[in-house]
Amino acid sequence: MTDPNEPSPGPWPDGPGLPDIRDWLAGPGSRLSELARLGRISAEFLRGFRALHFVGPCVTVFGSARVGEDDPHYRLARAMGTRVAELGFTVMTGGGPGIMEAANRGAREVGGRSIGCNIELPHEQQPNP
């Protein structure tokens, strides 16, 4: 039984590998720990910049993941991805299904560059092919 005097942990998920939100809300840590955090964040940005260095000019597309191939918006996004690639631009999306998949698919079908930048979250959709 839980203690009614114990504060609720909040609506945030918990489990292995997830930071305790209460630690974050408690405020800054020591200067050394804040400097280490800044270093980790900077390194993550640098990895992203290096990974996308050769992308060139691109058009970024984000849209609903709940749109299927039979939807007119899917067909429009696919045609747009095709045209953007034909103009020499890279098509970059969030890598999810639906509208983003359609834009990536349209670009790939004409041999254009197509990039999906997906993140790994528990309970999220899978990246598009």
Backbone atoms as SQL, in Angstrom:
CREATE TABLE atoms (id INTEGER PRIMARY KEY, chain TEXT, resi INTEGER, resn TEXT, atom TEXT, x REAL, y REAL, z REAL);
INSERT INTO atoms VALUES
  (1, 'A', 1, 'MET', 'N', 0.846, -1.181, 0.000),
  (2, 'A', 1, 'MET', 'CA', 0.000, 0.000, 0.000),
  (3, 'A', 1, 'MET', 'C', 0.886, 1.238, 0.000),
  (4, 'A', 2, 'THR', 'N', 0.497, 2.250, -0.747),
  (5, 'A', 2, 'THR', 'CA', 1.315, 3.459, -0.825),
  (6, 'A', 2, 'THR', 'C', 0.978, 4.404, 0.310),
  (7, 'A', 3, 'ASP', 'N', 1.970, 5.165, 0.710),
  (8, 'A', 3, 'ASP', 'CA', 1.815, 6.141, 1.779),
  (9, 'A', 3, 'ASP', 'C', 1.115, 7.376, 1.220),
  (10, 'A', 4, 'PRO', 'N', -0.046, 7.781, 1.765),
  (11, 'A', 4, 'PRO', 'CA', -0.757, 8.944, 1.232),
  (12, 'A', 4, 'PRO', 'C', 0.012, 10.246, 1.427),
  (13, 'A', 5, 'ASN', 'N', 1.001, 10.250, 2.323),
  (14, 'A', 5, 'ASN', 'CA', 1.805, 11.452, 2.542),
  (15, 'A', 5, 'ASN', 'C', 2.966, 11.563, 1.565),
  (16, 'A', 6, 'GLU', 'N', 3.221, 10.488, 0.828),
  (17, 'A', 6, 'GLU', 'CA', 4.317, 10.472, -0.160),
  (18, 'A', 6, 'GLU', 'C', 3.844, 11.193, -1.423),
  (19, 'A', 7, 'PRO', 'N', 4.630, 12.161, -1.920),
  (20, 'A', 7, 'PRO', 'CA', 4.200, 12.860, -3.135),
  (21, 'A', 7, 'PRO', 'C', 4.160, 11.919, -4.333),
  (22, 'A', 8, 'SER', 'N', 3.233, 12.185, -5.214),
  (23, 'A', 8, 'SER', 'CA', 3.098, 11.390, -6.434),
  (24, 'A', 8, 'SER', 'C', 4.305, 11.633, -7.332),
  (25, 'A', 9, 'PRO', 'N', 4.823, 10.588, -7.990),
  (26, 'A', 9, 'PRO', 'CA', 5.959, 10.791, -8.894),
  (27, 'A', 9, 'PRO', 'C', 5.569, 11.551, -10.153),
  (28, 'A', 10, 'GLY', 'N', 4.288, 11.772, -10.378),
  (29, 'A', 10, 'GLY', 'CA', 3.848, 12.511, -11.559),
  (30, 'A', 10, 'GLY', 'C', 3.461, 11.572, -12.681),
  (31, 'A', 11, 'PRO', 'N', 3.048, 12.138, -13.797),
  (32, 'A', 11, 'PRO', 'CA', 2.575, 11.318, -14.908),
  (33, 'A', 11, 'PRO', 'C', 3.690, 10.781, -15.792),
  (34, 'A', 12, 'TRP', 'N', 4.934, 10.944, -15.394),
  (35, 'A', 12, 'TRP', 'CA', 6.051, 10.558, -16.240),
  (36, 'A', 12, 'TRP', 'C', 6.319, 9.072, -16.145),
  (37, 'A', 13, 'PRO', 'N', 6.734, 8.480, -17.252),
  (38, 'A', 13, 'PRO', 'CA', 7.064, 7.054, -17.210),
  (39, 'A', 13, 'PRO', 'C', 8.310, 6.825, -16.381),
  (40, 'A', 14, 'ASP', 'N', 8.393, 5.672, -15.792),
  (41, 'A', 14, 'ASP', 'CA', 9.616, 5.333, -15.084),
  (42, 'A', 14, 'ASP', 'C', 10.007, 3.921, -15.468),
  (43, 'A', 15, 'GLY', 'N', 11.214, 3.604, -15.169),
  (44, 'A', 15, 'GLY', 'CA', 11.701, 2.275, -15.499),
  (45, 'A', 15, 'GLY', 'C', 13.186, 2.327, -15.757),
  (46, 'A', 16, 'PRO', 'N', 13.785, 1.168, -16.045),
  (47, 'A', 16, 'PRO', 'CA', 15.219, 1.121, -16.272),
  (48, 'A', 16, 'PRO', 'C', 15.612, 1.997, -17.458),
  (49, 'A', 17, 'GLY', 'N', 16.650, 2.769, -17.268),
  (50, 'A', 17, 'GLY', 'CA', 17.171, 3.587, -18.357),
  (51, 'A', 17, 'GLY', 'C', 16.499, 4.943, -18.490),
  (52, 'A', 18, 'LEU', 'N', 15.425, 5.196, -17.740),
  (53, 'A', 18, 'LEU', 'CA', 14.768, 6.496, -17.817),
  (54, 'A', 18, 'LEU', 'C', 15.204, 7.346, -16.631),
  (55, 'A', 19, 'PRO', 'N', 15.598, 8.602, -16.886),
  (56, 'A', 19, 'PRO', 'CA', 16.033, 9.445, -15.772),
  (57, 'A', 19, 'PRO', 'C', 14.853, 9.775, -14.864),
  (58, 'A', 20, 'ASP', 'N', 15.136, 9.972, -13.610),
  (59, 'A', 20, 'ASP', 'CA', 14.099, 10.357, -12.662),
  (60, 'A', 20, 'ASP', 'C', 13.842, 11.846, -12.855),
  (61, 'A', 21, 'ILE', 'N', 12.640, 12.214, -13.240),
  (62, 'A', 21, 'ILE', 'CA', 12.298, 13.605, -13.524),
  (63, 'A', 21, 'ILE', 'C', 12.500, 14.482, -12.295),
  (64, 'A', 22, 'ARG', 'N', 12.373, 13.885, -11.119),
  (65, 'A', 22, 'ARG', 'CA', 12.553, 14.672, -9.897),
  (66, 'A', 22, 'ARG', 'C', 13.985, 15.162, -9.759),
  (67, 'A', 23, 'ASP', 'N', 14.953, 14.368, -10.214),
  (68, 'A', 23, 'ASP', 'CA', 16.349, 14.819, -10.176),
  (69, 'A', 23, 'ASP', 'C', 16.535, 16.034, -11.075),
  (70, 'A', 24, 'TRP', 'N', 15.913, 15.985, -12.240),
  (71, 'A', 24, 'TRP', 'CA', 16.050, 17.088, -13.190),
  (72, 'A', 24, 'TRP', 'C', 15.368, 18.347, -12.656),
  (73, 'A', 25, 'LEU', 'N', 14.189, 18.179, -12.050),
  (74, 'A', 25, 'LEU', 'CA', 13.449, 19.326, -11.530),
  (75, 'A', 25, 'LEU', 'C', 14.087, 19.923, -10.281),
  (76, 'A', 26, 'ALA', 'N', 14.971, 19.182, -9.636),
  (77, 'A', 26, 'ALA', 'CA', 15.618, 19.670, -8.424),
  (78, 'A', 26, 'ALA', 'C', 16.549, 20.840, -8.703),
  (79, 'A', 27, 'GLY', 'N', 16.939, 21.030, -9.942),
  (80, 'A', 27, 'GLY', 'CA', 17.799, 22.160, -10.291),
  (81, 'A', 27, 'GLY', 'C', 19.192, 21.707, -10.656),
  (82, 'A', 28, 'PRO', 'N', 20.067, 22.676, -10.871),
  (83, 'A', 28, 'PRO', 'CA', 21.416, 22.350, -11.326),
  (84, 'A', 28, 'PRO', 'C', 22.189, 21.533, -10.298),
  (85, 'A', 29, 'GLY', 'N', 23.060, 20.698, -10.822),
  (86, 'A', 29, 'GLY', 'CA', 23.944, 19.931, -9.960),
  (87, 'A', 29, 'GLY', 'C', 25.226, 20.713, -9.719),
  (88, 'A', 30, 'SER', 'N', 26.281, 20.015, -9.415),
  (89, 'A', 30, 'SER', 'CA', 27.564, 20.688, -9.203),
  (90, 'A', 30, 'SER', 'C', 28.055, 21.260, -10.527),
  (91, 'A', 31, 'ARG', 'N', 28.973, 22.195, -10.449),
  (92, 'A', 31, 'ARG', 'CA', 29.523, 22.788, -11.674),
  (93, 'A', 31, 'ARG', 'C', 30.173, 21.730, -12.548),
  (94, 'A', 32, 'LEU', 'N', 30.834, 20.777, -11.919),
  (95, 'A', 32, 'LEU', 'CA', 31.491, 19.717, -12.680),
  (96, 'A', 32, 'LEU', 'C', 30.462, 18.844, -13.402),
  (97, 'A', 33, 'SER', 'N', 29.370, 18.497, -12.720),
  (98, 'A', 33, 'SER', 'CA', 28.350, 17.668, -13.377),
  (99, 'A', 33, 'SER', 'C', 27.656, 18.441, -14.496),
  (100, 'A', 34, 'GLU', 'N', 27.449, 19.738, -14.317),
  (101, 'A', 34, 'GLU', 'CA', 26.846, 20.554, -15.379),
  (102, 'A', 34, 'GLU', 'C', 27.792, 20.676, -16.570),
  (103, 'A', 35, 'LEU', 'N', 29.085, 20.790, -16.308),
  (104, 'A', 35, 'LEU', 'CA', 30.075, 20.845, -17.390),
  (105, 'A', 35, 'LEU', 'C', 30.105, 19.513, -18.144),
  (106, 'A', 36, 'ALA', 'N', 30.020, 18.409, -17.417),
  (107, 'A', 36, 'ALA', 'CA', 29.995, 17.092, -18.058),
  (108, 'A', 36, 'ALA', 'C', 28.738, 16.946, -18.918),
  (109, 'A', 37, 'ARG', 'N', 27.603, 17.427, -18.423),
  (110, 'A', 37, 'ARG', 'CA', 26.357, 17.375, -19.198),
  (111, 'A', 37, 'ARG', 'C', 26.491, 18.198, -20.480),
  (112, 'A', 38, 'LEU', 'N', 27.077, 19.378, -20.375),
  (113, 'A', 38, 'LEU', 'CA', 27.300, 20.220, -21.556),
  (114, 'A', 38, 'LEU', 'C', 28.184, 19.499, -22.571),
  (115, 'A', 39, 'GLY', 'N', 29.206, 18.805, -22.086),
  (116, 'A', 39, 'GLY', 'CA', 30.083, 18.040, -22.980),
  (117, 'A', 39, 'GLY', 'C', 29.332, 16.929, -23.702),
  (118, 'A', 40, 'ARG', 'N', 28.463, 16.200, -22.980),
  (119, 'A', 40, 'ARG', 'CA', 27.678, 15.130, -23.605),
  (120, 'A', 40, 'ARG', 'C', 26.711, 15.681, -24.654),
  (121, 'A', 41, 'ILE', 'N', 26.060, 16.784, -24.329),
  (122, 'A', 41, 'ILE', 'CA', 25.117, 17.391, -25.274),
  (123, 'A', 41, 'ILE', 'C', 25.856, 17.899, -26.505),
  (124, 'A', 42, 'SER', 'N', 26.999, 18.554, -26.311),
  (125, 'A', 42, 'SER', 'CA', 27.791, 19.062, -27.441),
  (126, 'A', 42, 'SER', 'C', 28.265, 17.923, -28.332),
  (127, 'A', 43, 'ALA', 'N', 28.694, 16.825, -27.731),
  (128, 'A', 43, 'ALA', 'CA', 29.151, 15.669, -28.514),
  (129, 'A', 43, 'ALA', 'C', 28.002, 15.087, -29.332),
  (130, 'A', 44, 'GLU', 'N', 26.797, 15.076, -28.759),
  (131, 'A', 44, 'GLU', 'CA', 25.635, 14.568, -29.490),
  (132, 'A', 44, 'GLU', 'C', 25.318, 15.460, -30.692),
  (133, 'A', 45, 'PHE', 'N', 25.376, 16.771, -30.514),
  (134, 'A', 45, 'PHE', 'CA', 25.175, 17.689, -31.638),
  (135, 'A', 45, 'PHE', 'C', 26.228, 17.473, -32.709),
  (136, 'A', 46, 'LEU', 'N', 27.478, 17.339, -32.297),
  (137, 'A', 46, 'LEU', 'CA', 28.570, 17.151, -33.252),
  (138, 'A', 46, 'LEU', 'C', 28.372, 15.875, -34.069),
  (139, 'A', 47, 'ARG', 'N', 27.959, 14.779, -33.415),
  (140, 'A', 47, 'ARG', 'CA', 27.684, 13.537, -34.152),
  (141, 'A', 47, 'ARG', 'C', 26.589, 13.751, -35.194),
  (142, 'A', 48, 'GLY', 'N', 25.559, 14.485, -34.836),
  (143, 'A', 48, 'GLY', 'CA', 24.477, 14.773, -35.777),
  (144, 'A', 48, 'GLY', 'C', 24.952, 15.624, -36.942),
  (145, 'A', 49, 'PHE', 'N', 25.733, 16.668, -36.657),
  (146, 'A', 49, 'PHE', 'CA', 26.250, 17.529, -37.725),
  (147, 'A', 49, 'PHE', 'C', 27.137, 16.746, -38.679),
  (148, 'A', 50, 'ARG', 'N', 27.973, 15.876, -38.122),
  (149, 'A', 50, 'ARG', 'CA', 28.857, 15.068, -38.978),
  (150, 'A', 50, 'ARG', 'C', 28.069, 14.068, -39.817),
  (151, 'A', 51, 'ALA', 'N', 27.057, 13.475, -39.225),
  (152, 'A', 51, 'ALA', 'CA', 26.256, 12.487, -39.956),
  (153, 'A', 51, 'ALA', 'C', 25.507, 13.127, -41.124),
  (154, 'A', 52, 'LEU', 'N', 25.125, 14.392, -40.978),
  (155, 'A', 52, 'LEU', 'CA', 24.338, 15.064, -42.010),
  (156, 'A', 52, 'LEU', 'C', 25.155, 16.031, -42.861),
  (157, 'A', 53, 'HIS', 'N', 26.470, 16.006, -42.706),
  (158, 'A', 53, 'HIS', 'CA', 27.345, 16.954, -43.403),
  (159, 'A', 53, 'HIS', 'C', 27.190, 16.911, -44.919),
  (160, 'A', 54, 'PHE', 'N', 27.027, 15.735, -45.488),
  (161, 'A', 54, 'PHE', 'CA', 27.010, 15.593, -46.946),
  (162, 'A', 54, 'PHE', 'C', 25.597, 15.568, -47.536),
  (163, 'A', 55, 'VAL', 'N', 24.601, 15.942, -46.767),
  (164, 'A', 55, 'VAL', 'CA', 23.223, 15.922, -47.238),
  (165, 'A', 55, 'VAL', 'C', 22.999, 16.947, -48.350),
  (166, 'A', 56, 'GLY', 'N', 23.616, 18.095, -48.236),
  (167, 'A', 56, 'GLY', 'CA', 23.400, 19.153, -49.219),
  (168, 'A', 56, 'GLY', 'C', 22.074, 19.848, -48.978),
  (169, 'A', 57, 'PRO', 'N', 21.648, 20.660, -49.944),
  (170, 'A', 57, 'PRO', 'CA', 20.377, 21.364, -49.756),
  (171, 'A', 57, 'PRO', 'C', 19.233, 20.364, -49.642),
  (172, 'A', 58, 'CYS', 'N', 18.346, 20.611, -48.705),
  (173, 'A', 58, 'CYS', 'CA', 17.261, 19.650, -48.513),
  (174, 'A', 58, 'CYS', 'C', 15.957, 20.351, -48.169),
  (175, 'A', 59, 'VAL', 'N', 14.896, 19.616, -48.349),
  (176, 'A', 59, 'VAL', 'CA', 13.562, 20.032, -47.942),
  (177, 'A', 59, 'VAL', 'C', 13.127, 19.046, -46.866),
  (178, 'A', 60, 'THR', 'N', 12.719, 19.575, -45.725),
  (179, 'A', 60, 'THR', 'CA', 12.316, 18.730, -44.612),
  (180, 'A', 60, 'THR', 'C', 10.798, 18.610, -44.580),
  (181, 'A', 61, 'VAL', 'N', 10.320, 17.394, -44.429),
  (182, 'A', 61, 'VAL', 'CA', 8.884, 17.124, -44.437),
  (183, 'A', 61, 'VAL', 'C', 8.506, 16.408, -43.144),
  (184, 'A', 62, 'PHE', 'N', 7.527, 16.947, -42.439),
  (185, 'A', 62, 'PHE', 'CA', 6.954, 16.284, -41.274),
  (186, 'A', 62, 'PHE', 'C', 5.450, 16.237, -41.466),
  (187, 'A', 63, 'GLY', 'N', 4.840, 15.173, -41.067),
  (188, 'A', 63, 'GLY', 'CA', 3.395, 15.056, -41.217),
  (189, 'A', 63, 'GLY', 'C', 2.862, 13.872, -40.444),
  (190, 'A', 64, 'SER', 'N', 1.592, 13.652, -40.573),
  (191, 'A', 64, 'SER', 'CA', 0.896, 12.620, -39.814),
  (192, 'A', 64, 'SER', 'C', 1.419, 11.218, -40.120),
  (193, 'A', 65, 'ALA', 'N', 1.560, 10.439, -39.062),
  (194, 'A', 65, 'ALA', 'CA', 1.954, 9.033, -39.207),
  (195, 'A', 65, 'ALA', 'C', 0.731, 8.156, -39.453),
  (196, 'A', 66, 'ARG', 'N', -0.448, 8.719, -39.357),
  (197, 'A', 66, 'ARG', 'CA', -1.686, 7.934, -39.435),
  (198, 'A', 66, 'ARG', 'C', -2.381, 8.046, -40.786),
  (199, 'A', 67, 'VAL', 'N', -1.615, 8.314, -41.821),
  (200, 'A', 67, 'VAL', 'CA', -2.158, 8.435, -43.174),
  (201, 'A', 67, 'VAL', 'C', -1.682, 7.235, -43.974),
  (202, 'A', 68, 'GLY', 'N', -2.608, 6.517, -44.582),
  (203, 'A', 68, 'GLY', 'CA', -2.261, 5.332, -45.361),
  (204, 'A', 68, 'GLY', 'C', -2.066, 5.640, -46.834),
  (205, 'A', 69, 'GLU', 'N', -1.582, 4.635, -47.567),
  (206, 'A', 69, 'GLU', 'CA', -1.300, 4.793, -48.996),
  (207, 'A', 69, 'GLU', 'C', -2.519, 5.193, -49.812),
  (208, 'A', 70, 'ASP', 'N', -3.700, 4.834, -49.357),
  (209, 'A', 70, 'ASP', 'CA', -4.911, 5.142, -50.116),
  (210, 'A', 70, 'ASP', 'C', -5.425, 6.567, -49.879),
  (211, 'A', 71, 'ASP', 'N', -4.792, 7.303, -48.991),
  (212, 'A', 71, 'ASP', 'CA', -5.219, 8.669, -48.675),
  (213, 'A', 71, 'ASP', 'C', -4.678, 9.648, -49.718),
  (214, 'A', 72, 'PRO', 'N', -5.472, 10.632, -50.147),
  (215, 'A', 72, 'PRO', 'CA', -4.985, 11.608, -51.133),
  (216, 'A', 72, 'PRO', 'C', -3.787, 12.416, -50.631),
  (217, 'A', 73, 'HIS', 'N', -3.699, 12.631, -49.316),
  (218, 'A', 73, 'HIS', 'CA', -2.557, 13.373, -48.767),
  (219, 'A', 73, 'HIS', 'C', -1.261, 12.567, -48.897),
  (220, 'A', 74, 'TYR', 'N', -1.355, 11.255, -48.753),
  (221, 'A', 74, 'TYR', 'CA', -0.192, 10.383, -48.948),
  (222, 'A', 74, 'TYR', 'C', 0.289, 10.508, -50.386),
  (223, 'A', 75, 'ARG', 'N', -0.646, 10.423, -51.324),
  (224, 'A', 75, 'ARG', 'CA', -0.276, 10.518, -52.742),
  (225, 'A', 75, 'ARG', 'C', 0.336, 11.880, -53.061),
  (226, 'A', 76, 'LEU', 'N', -0.194, 12.935, -52.462),
  (227, 'A', 76, 'LEU', 'CA', 0.346, 14.275, -52.678),
  (228, 'A', 76, 'LEU', 'C', 1.767, 14.389, -52.112),
  (229, 'A', 77, 'ALA', 'N', 1.987, 13.854, -50.915),
  (230, 'A', 77, 'ALA', 'CA', 3.324, 13.895, -50.307),
  (231, 'A', 77, 'ALA', 'C', 4.321, 13.078, -51.125),
  (232, 'A', 78, 'ARG', 'N', 3.881, 11.973, -51.651),
  (233, 'A', 78, 'ARG', 'CA', 4.748, 11.133, -52.494),
  (234, 'A', 78, 'ARG', 'C', 5.131, 11.878, -53.773),
  (235, 'A', 79, 'ALA', 'N', 4.150, 12.528, -54.403),
  (236, 'A', 79, 'ALA', 'CA', 4.424, 13.304, -55.619),
  (237, 'A', 79, 'ALA', 'C', 5.349, 14.483, -55.311),
  (238, 'A', 80, 'MET', 'N', 5.150, 15.115, -54.154),
  (239, 'A', 80, 'MET', 'CA', 6.016, 16.222, -53.765),
  (240, 'A', 80, 'MET', 'C', 7.446, 15.732, -53.547),
  (241, 'A', 81, 'GLY', 'N', 7.607, 14.585, -52.878),
  (242, 'A', 81, 'GLY', 'CA', 8.940, 14.013, -52.678),
  (243, 'A', 81, 'GLY', 'C', 9.627, 13.725, -53.994),
  (244, 'A', 82, 'THR', 'N', 8.864, 13.230, -54.959),
  (245, 'A', 82, 'THR', 'CA', 9.405, 12.970, -56.300),
  (246, 'A', 82, 'THR', 'C', 9.898, 14.261, -56.935),
  (247, 'A', 83, 'ARG', 'N', 9.060, 15.294, -56.898),
  (248, 'A', 83, 'ARG', 'CA', 9.412, 16.562, -57.552),
  (249, 'A', 83, 'ARG', 'C', 10.593, 17.233, -56.861),
  (250, 'A', 84, 'VAL', 'N', 10.618, 17.216, -55.551),
  (251, 'A', 84, 'VAL', 'CA', 11.730, 17.808, -54.797),
  (252, 'A', 84, 'VAL', 'C', 13.038, 17.121, -55.176),
  (253, 'A', 85, 'ALA', 'N', 13.022, 15.795, -55.267),
  (254, 'A', 85, 'ALA', 'CA', 14.226, 15.043, -55.650),
  (255, 'A', 85, 'ALA', 'C', 14.630, 15.353, -57.085),
  (256, 'A', 86, 'GLU', 'N', 13.654, 15.479, -57.975),
  (257, 'A', 86, 'GLU', 'CA', 13.964, 15.805, -59.372),
  (258, 'A', 86, 'GLU', 'C', 14.614, 17.179, -59.500),
  (259, 'A', 87, 'LEU', 'N', 14.312, 18.066, -58.566),
  (260, 'A', 87, 'LEU', 'CA', 14.921, 19.398, -58.568),
  (261, 'A', 87, 'LEU', 'C', 16.310, 19.399, -57.933),
  (262, 'A', 88, 'GLY', 'N', 16.748, 18.233, -57.449),
  (263, 'A', 88, 'GLY', 'CA', 18.099, 18.109, -56.905),
  (264, 'A', 88, 'GLY', 'C', 18.221, 18.283, -55.406),
  (265, 'A', 89, 'PHE', 'N', 17.110, 18.352, -54.709),
  (266, 'A', 89, 'PHE', 'CA', 17.141, 18.495, -53.260),
  (267, 'A', 89, 'PHE', 'C', 17.038, 17.129, -52.587),
  (268, 'A', 90, 'THR', 'N', 17.616, 17.028, -51.414),
  (269, 'A', 90, 'THR', 'CA', 17.437, 15.853, -50.571),
  (270, 'A', 90, 'THR', 'C', 16.097, 15.985, -49.860),
  (271, 'A', 91, 'VAL', 'N', 15.373, 14.894, -49.720),
  (272, 'A', 91, 'VAL', 'CA', 14.143, 14.880, -48.930),
  (273, 'A', 91, 'VAL', 'C', 14.493, 14.319, -47.559),
  (274, 'A', 92, 'MET', 'N', 14.278, 15.116, -46.520),
  (275, 'A', 92, 'MET', 'CA', 14.571, 14.696, -45.151),
  (276, 'A', 92, 'MET', 'C', 13.274, 14.712, -44.352),
  (277, 'A', 93, 'THR', 'N', 13.032, 13.629, -43.630),
  (278, 'A', 93, 'THR', 'CA', 11.822, 13.530, -42.811),
  (279, 'A', 93, 'THR', 'C', 12.178, 13.035, -41.418),
  (280, 'A', 94, 'GLY', 'N', 11.148, 12.912, -40.599),
  (281, 'A', 94, 'GLY', 'CA', 11.319, 12.331, -39.275),
  (282, 'A', 94, 'GLY', 'C', 11.407, 10.818, -39.305),
  (283, 'A', 95, 'GLY', 'N', 11.333, 10.239, -40.499),
  (284, 'A', 95, 'GLY', 'CA', 11.536, 8.801, -40.655),
  (285, 'A', 95, 'GLY', 'C', 10.361, 7.930, -40.272),
  (286, 'A', 96, 'GLY', 'N', 9.238, 8.534, -39.955),
  (287, 'A', 96, 'GLY', 'CA', 8.080, 7.750, -39.552),
  (288, 'A', 96, 'GLY', 'C', 7.212, 7.344, -40.729),
  (289, 'A', 97, 'PRO', 'N', 6.125, 6.644, -40.427),
  (290, 'A', 97, 'PRO', 'CA', 5.198, 6.217, -41.477),
  (291, 'A', 97, 'PRO', 'C', 4.323, 7.382, -41.948),
  (292, 'A', 98, 'GLY', 'N', 3.387, 7.097, -42.828),
  (293, 'A', 98, 'GLY', 'CA', 2.418, 8.089, -43.270),
  (294, 'A', 98, 'GLY', 'C', 3.007, 9.107, -44.234),
  (295, 'A', 99, 'ILE', 'N', 2.780, 10.374, -43.963),
  (296, 'A', 99, 'ILE', 'CA', 3.226, 11.467, -44.836),
  (297, 'A', 99, 'ILE', 'C', 4.738, 11.443, -45.017),
  (298, 'A', 100, 'MET', 'N', 5.470, 11.204, -43.938),
  (299, 'A', 100, 'MET', 'CA', 6.937, 11.195, -44.036),
  (300, 'A', 100, 'MET', 'C', 7.412, 10.039, -44.911),
  (301, 'A', 101, 'GLU', 'N', 6.821, 8.878, -44.735),
  (302, 'A', 101, 'GLU', 'CA', 7.161, 7.728, -45.579),
  (303, 'A', 101, 'GLU', 'C', 6.877, 8.037, -47.043),
  (304, 'A', 102, 'ALA', 'N', 5.743, 8.691, -47.308),
  (305, 'A', 102, 'ALA', 'CA', 5.366, 9.010, -48.686),
  (306, 'A', 102, 'ALA', 'C', 6.395, 9.924, -49.342),
  (307, 'A', 103, 'ALA', 'N', 6.843, 10.956, -48.631),
  (308, 'A', 103, 'ALA', 'CA', 7.831, 11.879, -49.196),
  (309, 'A', 103, 'ALA', 'C', 9.152, 11.155, -49.457),
  (310, 'A', 104, 'ASN', 'N', 9.613, 10.341, -48.502),
  (311, 'A', 104, 'ASN', 'CA', 10.839, 9.558, -48.702),
  (312, 'A', 104, 'ASN', 'C', 10.691, 8.614, -49.887),
  (313, 'A', 105, 'ARG', 'N', 9.562, 7.976, -49.964),
  (314, 'A', 105, 'ARG', 'CA', 9.307, 7.007, -51.033),
  (315, 'A', 105, 'ARG', 'C', 9.329, 7.683, -52.408),
  (316, 'A', 106, 'GLY', 'N', 8.675, 8.831, -52.517),
  (317, 'A', 106, 'GLY', 'CA', 8.669, 9.550, -53.785),
  (318, 'A', 106, 'GLY', 'C', 10.068, 9.920, -54.240),
  (319, 'A', 107, 'ALA', 'N', 10.910, 10.355, -53.305),
  (320, 'A', 107, 'ALA', 'CA', 12.291, 10.717, -53.650),
  (321, 'A', 107, 'ALA', 'C', 13.083, 9.497, -54.093),
  (322, 'A', 108, 'ARG', 'N', 12.953, 8.401, -53.360),
  (323, 'A', 108, 'ARG', 'CA', 13.714, 7.187, -53.685),
  (324, 'A', 108, 'ARG', 'C', 13.307, 6.591, -55.031),
  (325, 'A', 109, 'GLU', 'N', 12.056, 6.711, -55.377),
  (326, 'A', 109, 'GLU', 'CA', 11.568, 6.131, -56.630),
  (327, 'A', 109, 'GLU', 'C', 12.187, 6.770, -57.869),
  (328, 'A', 110, 'VAL', 'N', 12.690, 7.988, -57.724),
  (329, 'A', 110, 'VAL', 'CA', 13.343, 8.636, -58.873),
  (330, 'A', 110, 'VAL', 'C', 14.853, 8.742, -58.664),
  (331, 'A', 111, 'GLY', 'N', 15.372, 7.968, -57.695),
  (332, 'A', 111, 'GLY', 'CA', 16.811, 7.942, -57.454),
  (333, 'A', 111, 'GLY', 'C', 17.340, 9.129, -56.677),
  (334, 'A', 112, 'GLY', 'N', 16.457, 9.869, -56.018),
  (335, 'A', 112, 'GLY', 'CA', 16.881, 11.026, -55.234),
  (336, 'A', 112, 'GLY', 'C', 17.374, 10.633, -53.858),
  (337, 'A', 113, 'ARG', 'N', 17.974, 11.594, -53.188),
  (338, 'A', 113, 'ARG', 'CA', 18.417, 11.362, -51.809),
  (339, 'A', 113, 'ARG', 'C', 17.217, 11.437, -50.886),
  (340, 'A', 114, 'SER', 'N', 17.176, 10.503, -49.951),
  (341, 'A', 114, 'SER', 'CA', 16.057, 10.397, -49.029),
  (342, 'A', 114, 'SER', 'C', 16.603, 10.019, -47.662),
  (343, 'A', 115, 'ILE', 'N', 16.344, 10.854, -46.669),
  (344, 'A', 115, 'ILE', 'CA', 16.872, 10.623, -45.325),
  (345, 'A', 115, 'ILE', 'C', 15.732, 10.686, -44.321),
  (346, 'A', 116, 'GLY', 'N', 15.689, 9.724, -43.413),
  (347, 'A', 116, 'GLY', 'CA', 14.729, 9.730, -42.314),
  (348, 'A', 116, 'GLY', 'C', 15.476, 9.781, -40.999),
  (349, 'A', 117, 'CYS', 'N', 15.285, 10.837, -40.241),
  (350, 'A', 117, 'CYS', 'CA', 15.963, 11.013, -38.947),
  (351, 'A', 117, 'CYS', 'C', 14.998, 10.630, -37.839),
  (352, 'A', 118, 'ASN', 'N', 15.009, 9.381, -37.455),
  (353, 'A', 118, 'ASN', 'CA', 14.099, 8.867, -36.446),
  (354, 'A', 118, 'ASN', 'C', 14.815, 8.808, -35.108),
  (355, 'A', 119, 'ILE', 'N', 14.070, 8.908, -34.035),
  (356, 'A', 119, 'ILE', 'CA', 14.647, 8.749, -32.707),
  (357, 'A', 119, 'ILE', 'C', 14.087, 7.479, -32.088),
  (358, 'A', 120, 'GLU', 'N', 14.803, 6.955, -31.128),
  (359, 'A', 120, 'GLU', 'CA', 14.361, 5.735, -30.463),
  (360, 'A', 120, 'GLU', 'C', 13.674, 6.098, -29.159),
  (361, 'A', 121, 'LEU', 'N', 12.388, 5.817, -29.107),
  (362, 'A', 121, 'LEU', 'CA', 11.605, 6.048, -27.903),
  (363, 'A', 121, 'LEU', 'C', 10.867, 4.765, -27.563),
  (364, 'A', 122, 'PRO', 'N', 10.671, 4.498, -26.275),
  (365, 'A', 122, 'PRO', 'CA', 9.860, 3.331, -25.955),
  (366, 'A', 122, 'PRO', 'C', 8.426, 3.600, -26.398),
  (367, 'A', 123, 'HIS', 'N', 7.762, 2.671, -26.946),
  (368, 'A', 123, 'HIS', 'CA', 6.350, 2.779, -27.342),
  (369, 'A', 123, 'HIS', 'C', 6.122, 3.688, -28.547),
  (370, 'A', 124, 'GLU', 'N', 7.071, 3.865, -29.414),
  (371, 'A', 124, 'GLU', 'CA', 6.875, 4.677, -30.627),
  (372, 'A', 124, 'GLU', 'C', 6.819, 3.782, -31.847),
  (373, 'A', 125, 'GLN', 'N', 6.376, 4.370, -32.962),
  (374, 'A', 125, 'GLN', 'CA', 6.301, 3.622, -34.211),
  (375, 'A', 125, 'GLN', 'C', 7.703, 3.274, -34.696),
  (376, 'A', 126, 'GLN', 'N', 7.758, 2.344, -35.613),
  (377, 'A', 126, 'GLN', 'CA', 9.028, 1.933, -36.210),
  (378, 'A', 126, 'GLN', 'C', 9.371, 2.875, -37.358),
  (379, 'A', 127, 'PRO', 'N', 10.671, 3.041, -37.663),
  (380, 'A', 127, 'PRO', 'CA', 11.052, 3.870, -38.809),
  (381, 'A', 127, 'PRO', 'C', 10.470, 3.302, -40.103),
  (382, 'A', 128, 'ASN', 'N', 10.237, 4.192, -41.065),
  (383, 'A', 128, 'ASN', 'CA', 9.733, 3.713, -42.350),
  (384, 'A', 128, 'ASN', 'C', 10.862, 3.054, -43.130),
  (385, 'A', 129, 'PRO', 'N', 10.532, 2.207, -44.111),
  (386, 'A', 129, 'PRO', 'CA', 11.580, 1.509, -44.859),
  (387, 'A', 129, 'PRO', 'C', 12.291, 2.483, -45.759);
